[in-house]
Amino acid sequence: MASKSGLTGSEIRDFSGGPNIRDAASQLAANECEDAWNITFDERGGAASRLGYGKYNGSVFDATAAVKNVFWSQLLATTITQVGTKLYKGTSVSSVKTFTTAALVTFAEINSVIVACHPVDGLFASSDGSAWTAVSDPDAPKGTCVAVWQTKLFVGCPDGSVRWSAAGDPTTWSPTDFNKLWEKDQQAIVALHIGSGQDILGKPGLLAFKQESAYRISDSATGEYTTIDATVGCAGALAVVGVGSKVIALSRRGIFWWREDQAGMVEASDQFLPLWGGDPDQVNLTELALWCAGRKGNRAIFSLTRAGSTANDLAIEYSPDQSWLAPRSDAMSCYATSTGGTEVLYGGSPSVNGQVYEVGTGGTDDGAGIAFRFQTRWIELSSGFLASVWQIQLQGRGKGTCTVRKDYASSGGDSQPFDFSSATVEYDTGLHYDTGLTYDIPVYQSTLRRYSIGTCRQFSLLIEGVATTTADAAQVLGAGTVPQVGEFGLFGITWLFTPLGLA
């Protein structure tokens, strides 16, 4: 057969498919990657190390108990945090309420009142977050989750029913204002979340979840409902979040979303299928109640327990718009997003008792460097036939180590350190003006050239490093505070090669 000849080039500039751990290396899509850890993706498909987190409360609330929940109060413009059996307001280490057990407390706000729902002690109300009064109505439920919908307080109950208060009054309850969501089973209602939009009849909805089914309540007076999924539900009270038009739930089967134009829950985590349905188990399904969800901008973040763990130790960032998933090490026990002038994502530490963090800020995890890695998909050079790679160029920022792996090798490879800052342009050669030192001019990204890697049929680049700071993004419209981004970034790879024939 005749052989091919001549220098050929190609490139990748879109990594927006994220990591795919389900499919074989040769099956990955053009925008997917082989592996990623502590990496996030921008709207054009660039890959970057994630931002870190720092302390919210300078002193721990209680060094003997774990953070169970954080609630952002729009009424008070501060947080209410559950640590063990106690509640704390803002960053004060003086507790404002003590319950009889450390069971999860869920919160809602209605008619200038904050409501706390304890599964054993019942409902409590507060107008200032400091003084809490028990709801004394004998018909008030003791539930697992709570939400406000159409001026009523709804409570999900262990018997599979949903109960609701009088309009505008969370302290008044009727013994007949409930409905049992028993179409499939009598399992507990574990989560409630307001649906977005309206159905074809113009009715808004409230979503109610069991661990293995989901329902849409369409009438706040009767509790009339429709089963929207008989197999997919929500892990627990904290494991559902709304981002834009989608309501997204973390379940025992993965991450699923729903909106009004869908007949049932839609899977978002199929590329991570081995994580949910692995053999042996990859996640600890006995700790579903610990799993949680949060929102930062237009992204959702989930935390869950890996197999063998009894605390959340894996975080996954999800983009509802681009559909990528990105695994991370900054798992939290709960999340809350502030409203108002500045959006802040708060997270409870699953490993440091009494500590709450601000998530998505700074270049370290509470002072510790952030280890990251990113491996590209396997790049076919000449339809799988032998080729000689003359040059590889990377466009990005930051520093670390780049390893070239060939021909689907799962380990080894030629490793070399890289530092994009060394690619900044010198003003002159130093012969006439200065010593030739590099000028300290901020560079958002640069280009590095890695020369011949020899012959192969496929290659993949594994990039690893430890981020300890942030980088400056481009200034927005030429004014204002410069946005902070991850220290490392990769925005494109180009390569030149010569086909060597069909051998």
The 8 nearest C-alpha neighbors of each residue, nearest first, counted from 0:
[[1, 2, 501, 500, 502, 3, 499, 384],
 [0, 2, 3, 500, 501, 4, 499, 502],
 [1, 3, 500, 0, 501, 4, 499, 498],
 [4, 2, 500, 498, 499, 1, 5, 497],
 [3, 5, 498, 497, 2, 499, 6, 500],
 [4, 6, 497, 7, 3, 498, 496, 499],
 [5, 7, 497, 496, 495, 8, 4, 498],
 [6, 8, 496, 495, 497, 5, 9, 498],
 [9, 7, 495, 494, 496, 6, 10, 493],
 [8, 10, 494, 493, 495, 7, 11, 492],
 [11, 9, 493, 492, 494, 12, 491, 8],
 [12, 10, 492, 491, 13, 493, 9, 14],
 [13, 11, 491, 490, 492, 10, 14, 44],
 [12, 14, 44, 30, 15, 11, 45, 43],
 [13, 15, 30, 44, 16, 31, 45, 17],
 [16, 14, 44, 17, 13, 30, 40, 323],
 [17, 15, 31, 30, 323, 14, 18, 32],
 [16, 18, 323, 31, 15, 32, 324, 14],
 [17, 19, 32, 34, 33, 31, 35, 20],
 [18, 20, 270, 21, 33, 32, 31, 22],
 [21, 19, 271, 22, 270, 18, 273, 33],
 [22, 20, 270, 19, 271, 272, 273, 23],
 [23, 21, 26, 20, 24, 19, 27, 270],
 [22, 24, 26, 25, 27, 21, 20, 19],
 [23, 25, 26, 27, 22, 377, 33, 376],
 [24, 26, 23, 27, 377, 22, 376, 407],
 [27, 25, 23, 24, 22, 28, 377, 29],
 [26, 28, 25, 24, 31, 29, 22, 376],
 [29, 27, 31, 30, 26, 16, 32, 376],
 [28, 30, 31, 27, 376, 14, 11, 13],
 [31, 29, 14, 16, 13, 28, 15, 32],
 [32, 30, 16, 17, 28, 14, 29, 18],
 [33, 31, 376, 375, 18, 34, 17, 374],
 [32, 34, 376, 374, 375, 18, 19, 31],
 [35, 33, 374, 18, 32, 373, 36, 375],
 [36, 34, 373, 372, 18, 38, 374, 37],
 [35, 37, 372, 38, 371, 326, 327, 373],
 [38, 36, 327, 371, 49, 48, 326, 328],
 [39, 37, 48, 36, 49, 47, 35, 325],
 [38, 40, 47, 49, 46, 48, 325, 37],
 [41, 39, 46, 45, 44, 47, 15, 42],
 [40, 42, 45, 44, 43, 46, 39, 15],
 [41, 43, 44, 40, 45, 15, 321, 320],
 [44, 42, 41, 45, 13, 15, 40, 14],
 [45, 43, 15, 13, 14, 41, 42, 40],
 [44, 46, 490, 41, 40, 43, 489, 14],
 [47, 45, 40, 489, 488, 39, 490, 44],
 [48, 46, 488, 39, 487, 38, 485, 489],
 [47, 49, 38, 485, 487, 37, 39, 486],
 [48, 50, 485, 38, 39, 37, 47, 51],
 [49, 51, 359, 485, 362, 360, 361, 484],
 [52, 50, 363, 364, 362, 360, 361, 359],
 [51, 53, 358, 364, 360, 357, 359, 365],
 [54, 52, 365, 356, 357, 364, 55, 358],
 [53, 55, 356, 56, 57, 357, 355, 365],
 [56, 54, 356, 355, 357, 57, 53, 90],
 [57, 55, 90, 58, 54, 355, 59, 354],
 [56, 58, 54, 55, 59, 90, 354, 355],
 [59, 57, 56, 60, 92, 354, 90, 353],
 [60, 58, 353, 354, 61, 62, 56, 57],
 [59, 61, 353, 92, 58, 354, 62, 82],
 [62, 60, 353, 63, 59, 64, 352, 82],
 [61, 63, 352, 353, 64, 59, 60, 351],
 [62, 64, 61, 352, 65, 353, 83, 60],
 [65, 63, 83, 352, 61, 62, 82, 353],
 [66, 64, 352, 82, 353, 83, 67, 349],
 [65, 67, 82, 347, 353, 68, 81, 352],
 [68, 66, 81, 82, 65, 103, 332, 83],
 [69, 67, 81, 333, 80, 66, 70, 347],
 [68, 70, 80, 335, 79, 334, 81, 333],
 [71, 69, 79, 78, 335, 72, 80, 68],
 [72, 70, 78, 337, 335, 77, 73, 79],
 [71, 73, 74, 75, 76, 77, 78, 70],
 [74, 72, 76, 75, 71, 338, 77, 337],
 [73, 75, 72, 76, 111, 108, 112, 113],
 [74, 76, 72, 77, 73, 127, 128, 78],
 [77, 75, 73, 72, 74, 78, 71, 338],
 [78, 76, 75, 89, 72, 71, 79, 73],
 [79, 77, 71, 89, 70, 72, 88, 80],
 [78, 80, 88, 70, 87, 69, 89, 71],
 [81, 79, 69, 87, 86, 68, 78, 70],
 [80, 82, 86, 68, 67, 85, 66, 83],
 [81, 83, 66, 85, 65, 67, 64, 353],
 [82, 84, 101, 64, 85, 65, 81, 66],
 [85, 83, 101, 98, 97, 100, 82, 99],
 [86, 84, 97, 82, 96, 83, 81, 94],
 [85, 87, 81, 96, 80, 94, 95, 82],
 [88, 86, 94, 80, 79, 95, 81, 89],
 [89, 87, 79, 78, 91, 90, 128, 80],
 [88, 90, 78, 77, 91, 79, 87, 80],
 [89, 91, 56, 92, 88, 55, 87, 57],
 [92, 90, 93, 89, 88, 87, 60, 94],
 [91, 93, 60, 94, 90, 87, 59, 58],
 [94, 92, 91, 95, 87, 60, 88, 86],
 [93, 95, 87, 86, 96, 85, 92, 88],
 [94, 96, 129, 86, 87, 93, 130, 88],
 [97, 95, 86, 85, 94, 98, 131, 87],
 [96, 98, 85, 84, 86, 99, 95, 94],
 [99, 97, 84, 100, 85, 96, 120, 101],
 [98, 100, 84, 97, 120, 101, 119, 102],
 [101, 99, 102, 84, 98, 119, 83, 120],
 [100, 102, 84, 83, 103, 98, 99, 85],
 [103, 101, 100, 104, 118, 117, 84, 119],
 [104, 102, 67, 101, 105, 117, 68, 118],
 [105, 103, 117, 116, 115, 102, 106, 68],
 [106, 104, 116, 144, 115, 145, 103, 117],
 [105, 107, 115, 114, 116, 145, 70, 104],
 [106, 108, 114, 146, 113, 147, 145, 109],
 [109, 107, 113, 112, 114, 111, 110, 106],
 [108, 110, 112, 111, 113, 107, 147, 167],
 [109, 111, 112, 167, 108, 168, 150, 113],
 [112, 110, 109, 126, 74, 108, 113, 125],
 [111, 113, 126, 109, 110, 108, 125, 114],
 [114, 112, 108, 125, 124, 107, 126, 109],
 [115, 113, 124, 107, 106, 123, 108, 112],
 [114, 116, 106, 123, 122, 105, 104, 124],
 [115, 117, 122, 105, 104, 121, 106, 114],
 [118, 116, 104, 121, 120, 119, 122, 115],
 [119, 117, 142, 141, 143, 121, 120, 116],
 [120, 118, 117, 121, 141, 100, 102, 99],
 [119, 121, 117, 118, 122, 141, 98, 99],
 [122, 120, 141, 117, 119, 116, 118, 140],
 [121, 123, 116, 134, 115, 133, 117, 141],
 [122, 124, 133, 115, 132, 134, 114, 131],
 [125, 123, 114, 132, 131, 113, 112, 115],
 [126, 124, 131, 113, 128, 112, 127, 130],
 [125, 127, 112, 128, 113, 111, 124, 130],
 [126, 128, 129, 125, 130, 75, 113, 112],
 [129, 127, 125, 126, 130, 88, 113, 131],
 [130, 128, 95, 127, 131, 88, 125, 96],
 [129, 131, 125, 128, 127, 132, 95, 126],
 [132, 130, 125, 124, 123, 129, 133, 96],
 [133, 131, 123, 124, 134, 125, 130, 122],
 [132, 134, 123, 135, 122, 124, 131, 121],
 [133, 135, 123, 170, 122, 136, 132, 124],
 [134, 136, 133, 137, 170, 139, 122, 138],
 [135, 137, 138, 139, 134, 171, 172, 170],
 [138, 136, 139, 135, 172, 140, 134, 174],
 [137, 139, 136, 172, 174, 140, 173, 171],
 [138, 140, 136, 137, 172, 141, 134, 122],
 [141, 139, 142, 138, 121, 154, 162, 122],
 [142, 140, 121, 118, 119, 117, 122, 139],
 [141, 143, 156, 118, 155, 144, 154, 140],
 [142, 144, 118, 156, 155, 189, 157, 236],
 [145, 143, 155, 190, 236, 105, 154, 142],
 [144, 146, 154, 153, 105, 155, 191, 106],
 [147, 145, 153, 107, 152, 191, 148, 192],
 [148, 146, 152, 151, 153, 150, 107, 109],
 [147, 149, 151, 150, 146, 152, 193, 205],
 [148, 150, 151, 147, 219, 166, 152, 167],
 [151, 149, 167, 166, 148, 147, 152, 109],
 [152, 150, 166, 148, 164, 149, 147, 167],
 [151, 153, 147, 164, 163, 169, 146, 148],
 [154, 152, 163, 146, 145, 162, 147, 151],
 [153, 155, 145, 162, 161, 144, 142, 163],
 [156, 154, 161, 188, 144, 142, 143, 145],
 [155, 157, 142, 160, 158, 188, 143, 159],
 [158, 156, 187, 159, 188, 142, 143, 186],
 [159, 157, 187, 156, 160, 185, 186, 188],
 [160, 158, 187, 185, 188, 186, 157, 156],
 [159, 161, 179, 156, 178, 180, 158, 155],
 [160, 162, 155, 178, 177, 154, 156, 179],
 [163, 161, 177, 154, 153, 176, 160, 178],
 [162, 164, 153, 152, 176, 151, 154, 177],
 [165, 163, 172, 152, 169, 151, 171, 166],
 [164, 166, 168, 171, 172, 151, 167, 169],
 [167, 165, 151, 150, 168, 164, 169, 152],
 [166, 168, 150, 151, 110, 165, 169, 109],
 [167, 169, 165, 170, 166, 171, 164, 151],
 [170, 168, 164, 171, 152, 167, 165, 151],
 [169, 171, 168, 134, 136, 172, 164, 135],
 [172, 170, 165, 169, 164, 168, 136, 173],
 [173, 171, 164, 138, 139, 165, 136, 170],
 [172, 174, 175, 176, 138, 171, 164, 165],
 [175, 173, 138, 176, 172, 177, 139, 137],
 [174, 176, 173, 177, 178, 172, 162, 138],
 [177, 175, 173, 174, 163, 162, 178, 221],
 [178, 176, 162, 161, 175, 163, 222, 160],
 [177, 179, 160, 222, 161, 180, 162, 176],
 [178, 180, 160, 181, 159, 161, 177, 158],
 [181, 179, 160, 159, 182, 178, 185, 161],
 [182, 180, 184, 185, 183, 179, 159, 160],
 [181, 183, 180, 184, 226, 185, 179, 225],
 [182, 184, 181, 229, 185, 180, 212, 226],
 [185, 183, 181, 186, 182, 180, 159, 187],
 [184, 186, 159, 181, 158, 187, 183, 180],
 [187, 185, 159, 184, 158, 209, 188, 157],
 [188, 186, 157, 159, 158, 189, 209, 156],
 [187, 189, 209, 155, 159, 156, 208, 157],
 [188, 190, 235, 236, 209, 208, 187, 143],
 [191, 189, 236, 208, 144, 235, 207, 188],
 [192, 190, 207, 206, 146, 208, 145, 144],
 [193, 191, 206, 205, 194, 146, 207, 190],
 [192, 194, 205, 206, 204, 195, 148, 191],
 [195, 193, 204, 205, 206, 192, 196, 246],
 [194, 196, 244, 258, 193, 197, 259, 245],
 [195, 197, 203, 259, 194, 198, 244, 258],
 [198, 196, 203, 202, 201, 259, 199, 195],
 [197, 199, 201, 200, 202, 259, 203, 196],
 [198, 200, 201, 197, 202, 259, 260, 203],
 [201, 199, 198, 202, 197, 203, 217, 204],
 [200, 202, 197, 198, 199, 203, 196, 204],
 [201, 203, 197, 198, 200, 217, 204, 199],
 [204, 202, 197, 217, 196, 198, 201, 194],
 [203, 205, 217, 194, 216, 215, 206, 193],
 [204, 206, 193, 216, 194, 215, 192, 207],
 [207, 205, 215, 192, 191, 214, 194, 193],
 [208, 206, 191, 214, 213, 190, 215, 205],
 [209, 207, 213, 190, 232, 188, 233, 189],
 [208, 210, 188, 212, 189, 232, 211, 187],
 [209, 211, 232, 233, 234, 212, 208, 189],
 [212, 210, 232, 231, 230, 209, 229, 233],
 [211, 213, 232, 229, 231, 230, 209, 228],
 [212, 214, 208, 232, 228, 227, 207, 226],
 [215, 213, 226, 207, 227, 225, 206, 208],
 [214, 216, 206, 225, 224, 205, 204, 217],
 [217, 215, 224, 205, 204, 223, 222, 218],
 [216, 218, 204, 224, 223, 203, 202, 215],
 [219, 217, 222, 223, 220, 221, 216, 224],
 [220, 218, 222, 221, 217, 149, 216, 148],
 [221, 219, 218, 222, 176, 223, 163, 177],
 [222, 220, 223, 218, 219, 178, 176, 177],
 [221, 223, 218, 219, 178, 216, 220, 224],
 [224, 222, 218, 221, 216, 217, 225, 178],
 [225, 223, 216, 215, 217, 222, 214, 226],
 [224, 226, 215, 214, 227, 216, 223, 217],
 [225, 227, 214, 228, 213, 215, 229, 224],
 [226, 228, 263, 214, 213, 225, 262, 215],
 [229, 227, 213, 263, 212, 230, 226, 231],
 [228, 230, 212, 231, 213, 226, 211, 227],
 [229, 231, 212, 211, 228, 232, 213, 210],
 [232, 230, 211, 212, 228, 229, 213, 264],
 [231, 233, 212, 211, 210, 213, 208, 209],
 [232, 234, 250, 210, 248, 235, 249, 208],
 [235, 233, 250, 287, 210, 238, 288, 249],
 [236, 234, 288, 189, 238, 237, 233, 190],
 [235, 237, 190, 189, 144, 238, 143, 191],
 [238, 236, 291, 235, 239, 292, 290, 333],
 [237, 239, 291, 292, 235, 249, 290, 236],
 [240, 238, 248, 292, 247, 237, 249, 233],
 [241, 239, 247, 246, 292, 293, 248, 242],
 [240, 242, 246, 245, 247, 243, 239, 244],
 [243, 241, 245, 244, 297, 246, 240, 299],
 [242, 244, 245, 241, 297, 246, 195, 319],
 [243, 245, 195, 242, 258, 246, 241, 196],
 [246, 244, 258, 242, 243, 257, 241, 247],
 [245, 247, 241, 257, 256, 240, 258, 242],
 [248, 246, 256, 240, 239, 255, 241, 245],
 [249, 247, 239, 255, 233, 254, 238, 256],
 [248, 250, 254, 238, 233, 253, 234, 239],
 [251, 249, 233, 234, 253, 252, 232, 254],
 [250, 252, 253, 234, 284, 275, 249, 287],
 [253, 251, 250, 275, 254, 231, 276, 249],
 [252, 254, 250, 251, 268, 249, 275, 255],
 [253, 255, 249, 268, 267, 248, 250, 266],
 [256, 254, 266, 265, 267, 248, 247, 264],
 [255, 257, 247, 265, 246, 264, 248, 245],
 [258, 256, 264, 246, 245, 265, 261, 247],
 [257, 259, 245, 260, 261, 244, 246, 195],
 [258, 260, 261, 198, 196, 197, 195, 257],
 [259, 261, 258, 262, 198, 257, 199, 197],
 [262, 260, 263, 259, 258, 257, 264, 265],
 [261, 263, 227, 260, 264, 259, 228, 257],
 [264, 262, 227, 228, 261, 265, 257, 213],
 [263, 265, 257, 256, 255, 228, 266, 231],
 [266, 264, 255, 256, 257, 263, 267, 261],
 [267, 265, 255, 268, 254, 269, 256, 264],
 [268, 266, 255, 254, 269, 265, 322, 256],
 [267, 269, 271, 254, 270, 266, 253, 272],
 [268, 270, 272, 271, 267, 266, 21, 253],
 [271, 269, 19, 21, 268, 272, 20, 22],
 [272, 270, 269, 268, 274, 20, 273, 21],
 [271, 273, 269, 274, 275, 270, 21, 276],
 [274, 272, 277, 276, 275, 271, 21, 20],
 [275, 273, 272, 281, 271, 277, 276, 282],
 [276, 274, 272, 273, 252, 277, 253, 281],
 [277, 275, 273, 274, 272, 278, 280, 252],
 [276, 278, 273, 280, 279, 274, 281, 275],
 [279, 277, 280, 276, 281, 273, 274, 275],
 [278, 280, 277, 281, 276, 306, 282, 273],
 [281, 279, 277, 278, 282, 306, 276, 283],
 [280, 282, 306, 274, 277, 305, 279, 275],
 [283, 281, 305, 306, 280, 304, 284, 275],
 [284, 282, 306, 285, 305, 304, 286, 307],
 [285, 283, 286, 287, 282, 251, 304, 306],
 [284, 286, 283, 287, 288, 309, 282, 304],
 [287, 285, 284, 288, 289, 283, 309, 304],
 [288, 286, 234, 289, 290, 284, 285, 235],
 [287, 289, 235, 286, 290, 234, 236, 237],
 [290, 288, 287, 286, 291, 332, 311, 303],
 [291, 289, 303, 287, 288, 238, 302, 234],
 [290, 292, 238, 237, 302, 333, 301, 289],
 [293, 291, 301, 238, 239, 300, 240, 237],
 [292, 294, 334, 300, 299, 240, 335, 301],
 [293, 295, 299, 298, 300, 296, 336, 240],
 [296, 294, 298, 344, 297, 299, 293, 336],
 [295, 297, 298, 294, 342, 299, 242, 344],
 [296, 298, 295, 242, 299, 318, 294, 243],
 [299, 297, 318, 295, 296, 317, 294, 300],
 [298, 300, 294, 317, 293, 316, 295, 318],
 [301, 299, 316, 293, 292, 315, 294, 317],
 [300, 302, 292, 315, 314, 291, 293, 316],
 [303, 301, 314, 330, 291, 313, 290, 311],
 [304, 302, 290, 311, 313, 312, 314, 305],
 [305, 303, 311, 312, 283, 308, 310, 282],
 [304, 306, 282, 283, 308, 281, 307, 312],
 [307, 305, 282, 283, 281, 308, 280, 304],
 [306, 308, 305, 283, 309, 282, 304, 281],
 [307, 309, 306, 310, 305, 304, 283, 311],
 [308, 310, 304, 286, 307, 311, 283, 305],
 [311, 309, 308, 304, 349, 312, 289, 350],
 [310, 312, 304, 303, 330, 302, 349, 313],
 [311, 313, 330, 304, 310, 303, 305, 314],
 [314, 312, 330, 303, 302, 328, 311, 304],
 [313, 315, 302, 330, 327, 301, 326, 328],
 [316, 314, 326, 301, 325, 300, 327, 324],
 [315, 317, 300, 325, 324, 299, 326, 301],
 [318, 316, 324, 299, 298, 323, 300, 319],
 [317, 319, 298, 322, 320, 321, 323, 299],
 [320, 318, 322, 321, 317, 298, 242, 297],
 [319, 321, 318, 322, 297, 323, 298, 317],
 [320, 322, 318, 323, 319, 15, 16, 42],
 [323, 321, 318, 319, 320, 317, 324, 267],
 [324, 322, 17, 16, 318, 321, 317, 15],
 [325, 323, 317, 316, 17, 315, 326, 322],
 [324, 326, 316, 315, 39, 38, 327, 17],
 [327, 325, 315, 36, 314, 37, 316, 324],
 [328, 326, 37, 314, 36, 329, 315, 313],
 [327, 329, 313, 330, 314, 37, 312, 326],
 [330, 328, 327, 314, 331, 313, 312, 364],
 [331, 329, 314, 313, 302, 312, 328, 311],
 [332, 330, 348, 347, 349, 333, 346, 302],
 [331, 333, 349, 347, 348, 311, 67, 289],
 [334, 332, 347, 68, 346, 331, 291, 69],
 [335, 333, 346, 293, 345, 69, 292, 347],
 [334, 336, 345, 70, 69, 344, 71, 293],
 [337, 335, 344, 343, 345, 71, 294, 342],
 [338, 336, 342, 343, 71, 344, 335, 339],
 [339, 337, 342, 336, 341, 73, 340, 343],
 [338, 340, 341, 337, 342, 76, 73, 343],
 [339, 341, 338, 342, 337, 343, 76, 73],
 [342, 340, 339, 343, 338, 337, 336, 344],
 [341, 343, 337, 338, 336, 344, 340, 339],
 [342, 344, 337, 336, 345, 341, 357, 358],
 [345, 343, 336, 358, 335, 357, 295, 337],
 [346, 344, 357, 335, 334, 356, 358, 336],
 [347, 345, 334, 356, 333, 331, 355, 358],
 [346, 348, 355, 332, 333, 331, 66, 354],
 [347, 349, 331, 350, 351, 354, 332, 355],
 [350, 348, 332, 331, 310, 311, 351, 347],
 [349, 351, 348, 352, 310, 65, 311, 331],
 [352, 350, 348, 354, 349, 353, 65, 62],
 [353, 351, 65, 62, 64, 354, 63, 350],
 [352, 354, 60, 61, 59, 66, 62, 65],
 [353, 355, 59, 348, 352, 351, 347, 60],
 [356, 354, 347, 55, 346, 348, 56, 54],
 [357, 355, 54, 55, 346, 53, 345, 358],
 [356, 358, 345, 53, 52, 55, 344, 54],
 [359, 357, 52, 344, 360, 345, 356, 346],
 [360, 358, 50, 51, 52, 357, 361, 344],
 [359, 361, 51, 52, 50, 358, 362, 357],
 [362, 360, 51, 50, 363, 52, 469, 468],
 [361, 363, 468, 469, 51, 467, 50, 466],
 [364, 362, 51, 368, 366, 367, 467, 365],
 [363, 365, 51, 52, 367, 366, 368, 53],
 [364, 366, 53, 367, 52, 363, 54, 51],
 [365, 367, 363, 364, 368, 53, 467, 362],
 [368, 366, 364, 363, 365, 369, 467, 362],
 [369, 367, 467, 363, 466, 465, 370, 364],
 [368, 370, 466, 465, 363, 371, 367, 467],
 [371, 369, 465, 464, 466, 368, 372, 37],
 [372, 370, 37, 36, 464, 463, 465, 369],
 [371, 373, 463, 36, 462, 35, 464, 374],
 [372, 374, 35, 462, 34, 461, 463, 36],
 [373, 375, 461, 34, 33, 460, 462, 32],
 [376, 374, 32, 33, 460, 459, 377, 373],
 [375, 377, 32, 33, 459, 378, 31, 374],
 [378, 376, 459, 458, 457, 375, 379, 24],
 [377, 379, 457, 458, 376, 459, 380, 375],
 [380, 378, 457, 383, 382, 381, 456, 377],
 [379, 381, 457, 456, 382, 378, 383, 386],
 [382, 380, 384, 383, 498, 379, 386, 385],
 [383, 381, 384, 379, 380, 456, 385, 457],
 [382, 384, 456, 381, 379, 380, 385, 457],
 [385, 383, 381, 456, 501, 382, 386, 500],
 [384, 386, 456, 455, 499, 498, 500, 502],
 [387, 385, 498, 499, 454, 497, 455, 456],
 [386, 388, 454, 497, 496, 453, 389, 498],
 [389, 387, 496, 451, 453, 452, 390, 495],
 [390, 388, 451, 496, 495, 450, 387, 452],
 [389, 391, 450, 451, 495, 494, 388, 449],
 [392, 390, 494, 449, 493, 448, 450, 495],
 [393, 391, 448, 493, 447, 492, 449, 494],
 [394, 392, 492, 447, 446, 491, 395, 448],
 [395, 393, 446, 491, 490, 445, 489, 492],
 [394, 396, 489, 444, 488, 490, 445, 393],
 [397, 395, 444, 488, 419, 487, 445, 489],
 [396, 398, 487, 486, 419, 418, 488, 420],
 [399, 397, 418, 417, 419, 487, 396, 464],
 [398, 400, 464, 417, 463, 416, 418, 401],
 [399, 401, 416, 463, 415, 462, 417, 464],
 [400, 402, 462, 415, 414, 461, 416, 460],
 [403, 401, 414, 461, 413, 460, 412, 404],
 [402, 404, 460, 412, 413, 459, 461, 414],
 [405, 403, 412, 459, 458, 408, 402, 460],
 [404, 406, 458, 457, 407, 408, 455, 459],
 [405, 407, 457, 408, 456, 458, 455, 404],
 [408, 406, 405, 409, 457, 377, 404, 458],
 [407, 409, 406, 410, 405, 404, 411, 412],
 [410, 408, 407, 411, 404, 405, 412, 406],
 [411, 409, 408, 412, 404, 407, 405, 402],
 [412, 410, 404, 413, 409, 408, 402, 414],
 [411, 413, 404, 403, 402, 414, 410, 405],
 [412, 414, 402, 403, 415, 411, 404, 401],
 [415, 413, 402, 401, 412, 403, 400, 416],
 [414, 416, 401, 400, 402, 417, 413, 399],
 [417, 415, 400, 399, 401, 414, 418, 398],
 [418, 416, 398, 399, 400, 415, 419, 401],
 [417, 419, 398, 420, 421, 397, 399, 416],
 [420, 418, 396, 421, 422, 397, 445, 398],
 [419, 421, 422, 418, 423, 397, 396, 445],
 [420, 422, 419, 423, 418, 437, 424, 417],
 [421, 423, 420, 419, 445, 424, 446, 447],
 [424, 422, 421, 420, 425, 437, 445, 442],
 [423, 425, 422, 426, 437, 438, 421, 427],
 [426, 424, 437, 427, 438, 423, 435, 436],
 [425, 427, 424, 438, 428, 437, 435, 429],
 [428, 426, 425, 429, 435, 432, 430, 433],
 [429, 427, 435, 430, 425, 426, 431, 434],
 [430, 428, 435, 434, 433, 427, 432, 431],
 [429, 431, 428, 432, 433, 434, 427, 435],
 [430, 432, 429, 433, 428, 427, 434, 435],
 [433, 431, 429, 430, 434, 427, 435, 428],
 [434, 432, 429, 435, 431, 430, 436, 427],
 [435, 433, 429, 436, 432, 430, 428, 431],
 [434, 436, 429, 428, 433, 427, 437, 425],
 [437, 435, 434, 438, 425, 433, 429, 426],
 [438, 436, 425, 439, 435, 424, 423, 426],
 [437, 439, 440, 436, 425, 426, 424, 423],
 [440, 438, 437, 441, 423, 442, 436, 425],
 [439, 441, 438, 442, 423, 437, 424, 443],
 [442, 440, 439, 443, 471, 423, 470, 444],
 [441, 443, 444, 440, 445, 423, 420, 396],
 [444, 442, 472, 441, 396, 471, 473, 445],
 [443, 445, 395, 396, 442, 394, 446, 419],
 [444, 446, 395, 394, 419, 422, 396, 447],
 [447, 445, 394, 393, 395, 422, 392, 448],
 [448, 446, 393, 392, 419, 394, 422, 449],
 [449, 447, 392, 391, 450, 393, 446, 390],
 [448, 450, 391, 390, 392, 447, 451, 393],
 [449, 451, 390, 391, 389, 448, 452, 388],
 [450, 452, 389, 390, 453, 388, 449, 391],
 [453, 451, 388, 450, 454, 389, 390, 387],
 [454, 452, 387, 451, 388, 455, 389, 386],
 [453, 455, 387, 386, 388, 385, 452, 456],
 [456, 454, 385, 386, 457, 405, 406, 387],
 [455, 457, 385, 383, 384, 406, 386, 380],
 [458, 456, 379, 406, 378, 455, 405, 380],
 [459, 457, 405, 378, 377, 404, 406, 403],
 [458, 460, 377, 404, 375, 403, 376, 378],
 [459, 461, 403, 374, 375, 402, 462, 404],
 [462, 460, 374, 402, 401, 373, 403, 463],
 [463, 461, 401, 373, 372, 400, 374, 460],
 [464, 462, 372, 400, 399, 371, 373, 461],
 [463, 465, 399, 371, 370, 400, 466, 372],
 [466, 464, 370, 369, 368, 371, 467, 399],
 [465, 467, 369, 368, 486, 468, 370, 464],
 [466, 468, 368, 362, 363, 465, 369, 469],
 [469, 467, 362, 486, 466, 363, 361, 470],
 [470, 468, 486, 362, 485, 484, 483, 361],
 [471, 469, 486, 484, 483, 485, 472, 468],
 [472, 470, 483, 482, 484, 481, 473, 443],
 [473, 471, 482, 483, 443, 484, 474, 481],
 [472, 474, 475, 471, 443, 481, 482, 477],
 [475, 473, 481, 477, 478, 476, 472, 482],
 [474, 476, 477, 478, 473, 479, 481, 482],
 [477, 475, 478, 474, 479, 473, 481, 480],
 [476, 478, 475, 474, 479, 473, 481, 480],
 [479, 477, 476, 475, 474, 480, 481, 473],
 [478, 480, 481, 475, 474, 477, 476, 482],
 [479, 481, 482, 478, 474, 475, 483, 477],
 [480, 482, 474, 471, 479, 472, 483, 473],
 [483, 481, 472, 471, 480, 484, 474, 473],
 [482, 484, 471, 470, 472, 469, 481, 485],
 [485, 483, 470, 469, 472, 471, 486, 482],
 [484, 486, 48, 469, 49, 50, 487, 470],
 [485, 487, 469, 470, 397, 468, 466, 48],
 [488, 486, 397, 48, 396, 47, 485, 398],
 [487, 489, 47, 396, 395, 46, 48, 397],
 [490, 488, 395, 46, 45, 394, 491, 47],
 [491, 489, 45, 395, 394, 12, 46, 488],
 [490, 492, 12, 394, 11, 393, 489, 493],
 [491, 493, 393, 11, 10, 392, 394, 12],
 [494, 492, 10, 392, 9, 391, 11, 393],
 [495, 493, 391, 8, 390, 9, 392, 10],
 [496, 494, 8, 390, 389, 7, 388, 6],
 [495, 497, 388, 389, 7, 387, 6, 8],
 [496, 498, 6, 387, 386, 5, 7, 499],
 [499, 497, 386, 3, 4, 500, 381, 385],
 [500, 498, 386, 385, 497, 3, 2, 387],
 [499, 501, 2, 3, 498, 502, 385, 384],
 [500, 502, 384, 2, 385, 499, 0, 1],
 [501, 500, 385, 384, 499, 2, 0, 386]]
